[in-house]
Amino acid sequence: MPYLILFLAVLAETIGTTALQASQQFTRPVPSAVVLVAYATSFVLLGWALKYMPVGIAYAIWSGLGIVLIALIGRLVFAQRLDGPAVAGMGLILAGILVIHLFSNTAPHS
């Protein structure tokens, strides 16, 4: 259950960041409202996840997955390209998340 809550927090944060790009520096009202609602939702869900896991672990997963998902959305939706080192760095972030999930005794394994 903690990972589902955390995944929903990541999803809300990803929606908020995508809307932030679409808001064009808060000049478009609907995407701007989505930013506020999505970020608020994300932080509430992240707070709930912290009931079950340490803040360092939760934040590492939340921010790491958010980075990777936003990079994918940036590529697919906004046609933003990443160079090889950026892709490699994100691969290392994903590898770190896997190490935490698979091997850490600090992370909940449900």
LUMRO-826145 format. One line per 4 residues: their letters; for each residue x, y, z of C-alpha. Coordinates in steps of 0.25 Angstrom, whole numbers, plus 5000, padded with zeros to 4 digits. Last residue first. Layout:
a = X Y Z ~ ...
END
This chain:
shpa = 5020 4980 5002 ~ 5035 4982 5004 ~ 5036 4995 5012 ~ 5049 5002 5010
tnsf = 5060 5002 5021 ~ 5064 4988 5018 ~ 5069 4992 5005 ~ 5071 4982 4994
lhiv = 5060 4982 4984 ~ 5053 4995 4986 ~ 5066 5003 4989 ~ 5074 4996 4978
liga = 5063 4998 4968 ~ 5062 5013 4971 ~ 5077 5015 4969 ~ 5076 5008 4956
lilg = 5065 5018 4952 ~ 5074 5029 4956 ~ 5085 5023 4948 ~ 5077 5022 4936
mgav = 5073 5037 4938 ~ 5088 5040 4937 ~ 5090 5032 4925 ~ 5079 5039 4918
apgd = 5085 5052 4922 ~ 5099 5048 4917 ~ 5093 5043 4904 ~ 5086 5056 4900
lrqa = 5071 5059 4904 ~ 5061 5065 4894 ~ 5049 5073 4896 ~ 5037 5070 4887
fvlr = 5027 5076 4897 ~ 5018 5064 4898 ~ 5027 5052 4895 ~ 5040 5057 4899
gila = 5036 5066 4911 ~ 5026 5054 4915 ~ 5038 5045 4916 ~ 5047 5055 4923
ilvi = 5035 5057 4933 ~ 5034 5042 4935 ~ 5049 5041 4938 ~ 5050 5053 4948
glgs = 5037 5049 4955 ~ 5042 5035 4957 ~ 5054 5040 4964 ~ 5047 5051 4972
wiay = 5037 5042 4978 ~ 5047 5030 4979 ~ 5057 5038 4986 ~ 5046 5045 4994
aigv = 5040 5033 5000 ~ 5054 5027 5003 ~ 5059 5039 5010 ~ 5046 5041 5017
pmyk = 5045 5028 5024 ~ 5034 5019 5020 ~ 5020 5016 5025 ~ 5014 5029 5030
lawg = 5023 5036 5020 ~ 5013 5031 5009 ~ 5002 5039 5015 ~ 5011 5052 5014
llvf = 5014 5048 4999 ~ 4999 5047 4997 ~ 4997 5061 5002 ~ 5009 5066 4995
stay = 5004 5061 4982 ~ 4990 5066 4984 ~ 4995 5080 4986 ~ 5004 5079 4974
avlv = 4992 5074 4965 ~ 4982 5084 4970 ~ 4992 5096 4968 ~ 4997 5092 4955
vasp = 4983 5089 4950 ~ 4979 5103 4953 ~ 4991 5108 4945 ~ 4987 5099 4933
vprt = 4973 5105 4933 ~ 4977 5119 4935 ~ 4988 5121 4924 ~ 4998 5132 4928
fqqs = 5004 5124 4939 ~ 5018 5124 4933 ~ 5013 5117 4920 ~ 5002 5109 4927
aqla = 5006 5097 4918 ~ 5020 5095 4925 ~ 5013 5096 4939 ~ 5003 5086 4934
ttgi = 5013 5076 4931 ~ 5019 5079 4945 ~ 5006 5077 4952 ~ 5003 5064 4944
teal = 5016 5059 4948 ~ 5014 5063 4963 ~ 5000 5056 4963 ~ 5006 5043 4957
valf = 5018 5043 4967 ~ 5008 5044 4978 ~ 5000 5033 4972 ~ 5012 5025 4972
lily = 5015 5028 4987 ~ 5001 5024 4991 ~ 5003 5011 4983 ~ 5016 5009 4989
pm = 5011 5010 5003 ~ 5000 5000 5000
END
